Amino acid sequence: MSSGAKPPAILTFELSKRYGEVDAVADLDLEVVEGEVFGFLGPNGAGKTTTLMTISGLVRALEGSVEVLGHPVPKLRKAYLTAQWGLVHVPENRGLFYQLTVDENLKLAPGVEHPDVDQAYEQFPPLKPLGKRDAGTLSGGEQQMLALARAFLASPKLLMVDEMSLGLAPVIYETLMPMVRKAADDGGAGVLLVEQHTDLALAQSDRAYVLNHGDLVLEGAAADLLRDRHLIDAAYLGAEALDEESTD
């Protein structure tokens, strides 16, 4: 994978993770560089969330290696190390403290000693009037906005977002998705974006990967994949379908 002169935010080499007899991730070589957005696509059960959790140190890799922002991730579970290095992971469940207010959630931004809550409200104005409400009472879109606001307060060098559009109306995630792009363009972060809404993810990404049954089956410039949508469709069916498509 070519990433030019930009330093890598993520490097994995032959990364594998198994649950029982099932390979969630198999010999995965992945590179995400700083200052760019990488769409990480694939059907449900492809291994995308497992990959993110392994990179974060939340689950233990079975085999292979992971580097985050130049640091090797130990195989013991030490997610606090990756946070110290500048990785912010917004999980599928948004990772909020639902019994705390919006203000309190922002004050607990990961790795930030004194978060500037006003800065978060400047970036995400709809949150300001919700400051005294418990996060658990917010709509799905408001919760996702709060999760991104917390992430931005940490000034991440590497941002991983898992299924941002899940359960949200199109008008909501179409508003939030450009904010992820902003983390790369303005903050210089490497961004790994797991997303089921493929067209929207490709529109915001520089490059994209497609994972299927734990294997990386397709990669390329996001603009090219968006134009050749049939390649994405074939990749979702698996490597054999993709091989057949490429020989037609």
Protein Blocks (a to p, Z undefined) as FASTA:
>chain_A
ZZbjbdcfbdcehiacdehjacfbghiacdddehiacddeddehilmmmmmmmmnopacc
fbdcddeehiacdfbdcfklmmmnopacddfklopafkbcfklmmmmgghiabacfklmm
mmmmmlmmmmmpcfklpcfklmmmmmmmmmmmnopabdcdehklgopafklmmmmmmmmm
mmmmmnopacddddfblmlmmmmpmbdcddeehiafbgcdfklmmmmmmlmmmmmnojkl
mmmmmmZZ
